């Protein structure tokens, strides 16, 4: 039995689009021994649970159940996906204060029931709220990761389109803010392990595609977030943590001087293992990329300051 199948995963906010899609995908893949679903919307959660139990039963032996915060005990990985209703705006910081309240409550229970877990924050704005989870739980910074890998998925797909290759063959990373100040690392691109340099026109097309994607999605006014992409991406990250992964990925983490950064959570290249982040990789960024990363850090710190200025008193 793999290390993953001996572990227990909990999803807080499991009745929402992201949480329920993640629960379904984890169950169908048999990623863990047990998955606990937690949400304040008891009826919706029960409906998802009944559906997932039936759908996944022919595919895996994972036990999935509804639970309360007390069921966080002995959890290896906790996913925080609770959030206020979608505002229909491209500004991920618009719900920062409401989501901060929800995330801080979840973090308090994580601190009390599973202080040795790895926590993956998926609630937006991810960089701000992952930093809040780290502060509220008191966990080692290595154990607090903010899910931002959808940016990298979109970057790789945009590269594949201009290079006329399969997205599965493309490697590239996006760092910085999970938002308008994301930093696509054109210096990191390879196809089937071979370095690829895009022309200025190709880079411009990729940038336009990458930066315009979210605006186009929001303009649909569908009332839903990117559940399927997030579910697959988060499952990949979870399996990389549980089973080990000999590669560099990008996700939001709390640096302690790497790239000259402190006092925030920000997307950076990392290696992960069973205890979360093994190390932050120091890539050789171009001057343009380094400057963009600095601008991203300044933007995140402004968001942190704005939230802190109206923050609620600490939980007891």
N, C-alpha and C positions, 0 to 999 in steps of 0.2 A: 504494500500500500504506500502511495506517495505521501510526502509530508503534508500536502494540501488536504488530502482526504481525512487526515487525523484532526483537522482544525475546525474551529467554529467561527462563523462570520455573523455579524449583526448589521442590519441596515436601519438607521433612524430616519424616518421620513419615507418609509417603504410603500406608502399608498399613493405617492406622487408619480409622475411620469418617469423620472429618472430612477427612483428607488424601486418601483415595480418592474421596470424593464431590466434593471440590474439583477433583481432577485430571480426573475425568470431565466435569464441567460446563465447565471451562476448555477442554478438548479439543473438546467438541461445539460451542462457540461460536467456536473458532478465535482465541482471545484472544491467543495468542503464536505465534511461529515454532517454538519448541521448549519442551517441558516435561520436566524431569528429576525423576524420582521416587526418593527415598532413604529407606530403612528398614532396620532391623536384621533384620526378619523377611523373609528373602530369598524364601522360597517363597510367602508370602502376597502379597508385592509383585509377584512374577512372575505370579501368578494374576490380580491386578488389572490388570496391564499388558497381558496377553494379551486380557482382556475389553474393556478400554478401547480398545485399538488397533482391534479389530473393530467395536465399537459406533460409534466416532467417525469411522471411515474414510469413510463416505458423506457426512459433514457438514462436515468441514474438512480442511485440509492440514497441520494442526499435527503436528509430530513429537513423539512421546512415547517416553521410554526410561527404563529403570532405570539408576541410576548410583551413584557413591560421592561422598564429600565433594569429591574432586578435580574432579568435574564441576560444582562451583559456580562455577568460573572463568567470567568474562564474564556472570554472571547479573544481570539487571536487578532482579528482585524475588525474594526468598527468603521462603517461608512456613514458619514453624516450628510444626508441629502434632504433634510427638512428645510422648507422655505415658505415664504409668504407667496400669495398668488402672483403669477406673472404680470408685470406691468405693461407688457407690450412695447417696451422701449429697448433700443440698442445699448443704453447705458446700464451696464451690469451693477453699477453702484447705486442705482435708484432705490433698491430695496435693502440697502446695506443696514440701516438701523433696525428695521423689522426683523431681518434675517439674523442680525447679531444677537437679538434677544433669544431667538430660537436656538441658535448654535451654542450660545453660552450656557443655556440650560442643559443641552445635550452633553456639552463638555463637562459640566459639573457632575453628571451621572457617570460619565466615562471615568472621571477621576476617582469616584467613589467605588465603582464596581469592577473596573478592569484597568487598573493603572499601569499594566504592562502591555497593553494592546498597541498595535499600530493603528493610527487613525487616518482615514482618507476623507478629507473634506471636499464635497462636491457642490456645496451651496455657494452661489455667487453673491457678492464678488469674492471669488475664491482666495485671492492673495490676502485680502484683508481678513477674511474669516478663518483661514488656516492659521494666521498669526494669532487671532483671538483664541482659537482652540489650543494652541501651544501655550499661551499665557494662562488660560483658565484651568487647563488640566495639570500643568506643571510637569508634563512629560518631557523626556529628552527631545531635543529638536529633531533628531533622526526619526522619531516615531510619528511625526506630524507631517503629512503630505497633502498638498492641495491639488486636486485633479484638474490639470490644464492641458492634457495631451490631445484634446480635440483640435487644438490649433496646429499641432504637428501633423495630424491626420490630414487636415485640409491643405496644409503646405505641401505635403508629399503628393496629394492628388493633383494640385495645381501644377507642380513640377512635371508629373507624369504626362499631363495634357500637352504642355509645350514641348516636351522632349519626345513625345510619341512612344512612351514605354508604359509598362504595367506599373500601377501604384505599388504593387507588392514587391517590386524590384528596387524601389526608391528608398534611400535612407537620407533623412534630413531632420533637423531639429528647429523648433521655435522656442525661444526663451523670453524673459521679460514678463510683462503684465498679461494676465488672461483678460484681454480687452483691447482697446485701441492702441495701446503702447506695446503690443507684442513685437518681438524682434525675430524675424525669420533669418536663420543663419545660412545664407547662401554659401558660405565657406564650408559648410558641413555636408553638402550634397554628394551622394555617390549613388551609382546604379549598378547593382550586382557586385558591389564591392569596389567598383572602379570610380575614381573621382570624376565628377561632372561639373564643368564650368558653364553656366548659362550666359548668353549674350545680354547686353544691356536691355535690348528690346524684350527678350524672354523674361528677364527679371522684372521688368515693368509690368508685363502681362500677369506674371505670378503674383506680384504685389497687389495688383488691381483685383484679381480673383480672390485672393486671401482676405483682403481688407473689406471687400464688398460683399462677401458671402453672408455674413451675419445680418447686414442691412437688408439684403434680399429676403432672407428667411423671416425676419421680423415683419417686413412689409406684407407678407402673406396673411398676417393677422389670424393665424390658425389657433392661437390660444394654447399651443403646446411648445415644449422645449425639445431639444435634440435627444430624446430618450434612447434610441437605438444606438447611435454613435457613442453616446456616453456609456451605455451598458457594455458594449464590446470593449471600449477603451479601458474602462475601470476593471472589467474582468481580466483583461490582459495584464494590467498593473498588479492586481491582486495575485494572479498566478505567478508573476515574476517575483513578487515578494515571498510567496509561500514556497516556491519550488527553486528559487535561485535563477538568475539570469545574467549571463556573461555578456553584457552589452550596456551601452549608455542610452538612457532615455531622458526625456525632459518632463519635469513636473515642478509644482511650486513647493519650495522648501524654505526653511529659515537658515540663512547663511550666518557664519560667524567669522566674517572677514574675507571669505572667498569672493573673488572679483571685486574686492574692496567694499563689500556690502555688509551691513548690519542693520538691525532694528526693523526688519520687515520680513515678509514671506514673498518670494518671487520665483518665477520659472527659471530653472537652471538645469544644466546637464548633470545627471546623477547616475550612480550605480546603486541598485537596491538588493536587499536580502531579507532574511527572516525577521530582522529587528528594524526594518525600515530602510533608511538611507545608509548605505555603507560609506559612501563618500561623495562629495561634489567634485566633478571632474573640471579641471582647469583647462579649457580649450583655448587655442590661440585664435582669438577673435580679430577680425579686421578692425581698423580704426572706426569705420562707420558703425559696425556692430557694437563695439565697446561704447561708443557715444550714445547709441540708441538704448543700450541696456541701462546706462546711467539715467537717461531721461525716463525710462520706465520705472526705475527705482524711485525717482523723485515724485512721479505721479502716484505711485502706490503709497508713499509716505504722506503725501497730501491727503489721500483718502483715509489713511489711518488716523491722521490728525483730526480730520473732520468728524469721523465716527467717535473718536475719543472725547471730543469736545462736548458731545451730547450723550455719552455713554451712561448706562444705568449703574447704580451702585453695585459693587461686587456681590455675587451670591455668597451666602454663608456656607 
